[in-house]
Amino acid sequence: MSDSNSQGVVIGKMKFDDFLFKNLGEIGKFQIIQLIFVCIPMVLVSSDGLSWTFASLETPFRCKVPEEGNNKIYKNEYLNFTKCYDRKTEERKNIEDWNKEGITCEYSEKCWLDGEKCEEYVFDHSYISYTATEKWGIVCDHKWIKALIQAVYYIGQLIGSYLFGIIGDKFGRKVALYIALTLQIPFCFLIVFSPWWIVYGIGRFMIGFSHAGVYLLANVAGLETFGPKYRRMAGVAIGMFSAIGQIALGVIAIFVTNYAHLHLILAIPTLIFISYWWLVPESLRWLVSKQYYEKADKVLRKAAKINGKEIPDEWWDDLDKSNSEEKCENLTTADLFRTKEVRKRTLVLFFVWPTISMVYYGISMKADVLGGDIYMNFIISSAIEVPAILLVALLSDRLGRRLLVAGNLFISGIALMLNLIIDKNVGFVIAVIQMAIAKGSITTAFATLLIYSPELYPTIIRNTATGLSATIARTGAILASFISMWIVERYGKIYMIIPFGTCAIIASILTFVFLPETMGKPLADTMADIENNQEYEKLSNSEETEPSSVSSK
């Protein structure tokens, strides 16, 4: 039995956090290799997640005139163009220029013809060959379907975030990640060949369900592999790979304008994830928290060999097991509200997560805020994320997680509010700057929160807590789908800017006031670690207790 001091603090034993990084190192070849393995899926997940942006592009269309029979040519001799414009700059052009390169023209007879609703439509194929919008007639009174399909994807993420969080805590990170990676494969191919939009929507729901597990478990796996000084690498790397995926989507979509072909290109690479069962090991932290020491020993020794380290025999006998009973418990969602400090953190994150998600995805889906070409707008919007994420890498261990999240939420909220006084036809450069500030700052907040949020919870319930937070976050993405793809088009941008900006500013204040800083601190293993640490901090402040008298977590 180990000795203890008068305050009940274990002497002579070490936390697994301390043991792991003392013997394996905070960073090494093993950690980097595993981070790459969990980041590769992010390229496909992020690109496929926003692929509906291009699959559902609304190209110019008109009502089909009875006299034209089976003719599918957009230019029609029975109707007259009402306006023409440059496709990239949206500058109005003379109707006489309708056949010039880069000029798009529209008819007024889009939804009604001779006082009656149109039943068939003819689409312009001059620069986009085939879209889901054309296949299922998602125009006029059916535009809500466009928003619904994107929302269904996020509803899948909502449910998946919660369930995969529980699966990851109960059955292991590896099992949950493999299920998420392989589950998406058949549904990625299903949406390529879907005959009806309802079937397509079911496929998107299941893809969103699996993507949630990939996002969640990649973040947790990366976090639990690195030491405190390098934990930011996981969130930053995931963010970088996600940005690369979005940029790649925009570039591919320029050349592949048939929505089914685009989905097929994104589906084929998912087959490589079948091999992940043999490439990604189980989380050491999870194995130790469940006291599967022999399994943990196998993984640890393999990792040590890769890193060129030596691991002592029966090392688990030297671990602090003072909270072993709690570690063996299967905690539930209710435990997030059982203790004071964990409850406070959970409630704040339940507002911050959906706010960041709503603003981030809303701006991503509404790429035409920049004006001009949809493809370039999307690529620029995605590329802005790269410097934003690099900012996280440079500052998260200098300024701290809390300041980066709160500060960038505030900047994003102000930038959105300023959009209300910027005219829609303002110069392209000014529009890009405004978008860069809003999208860049919300991306910085998002990438930082991916690091920050899991650090706020102990290992025993980290996956469940992170999964539930991600679940709540999807409500923001669902709202963003309807607001950006439907409400804004009908009622104007004010119905997007005001709620987005206001929520971002409120979330900023809540983060700064109520959440603690986690920069450079060891991860908590149990609920008691969180609550006892809070009591220690209060004691230190009020009685000036020497830190050396109480062992650090």
Order of alpha helices (4+ residues) and beta strands (2+ residues): alpha-alpha-alpha-beta-beta-beta-beta-beta-beta-beta-alpha-alpha-alpha-alpha-alpha-alpha-alpha-alpha-alpha-alpha-alpha-alpha-alpha-alpha-alpha-alpha-alpha-alpha
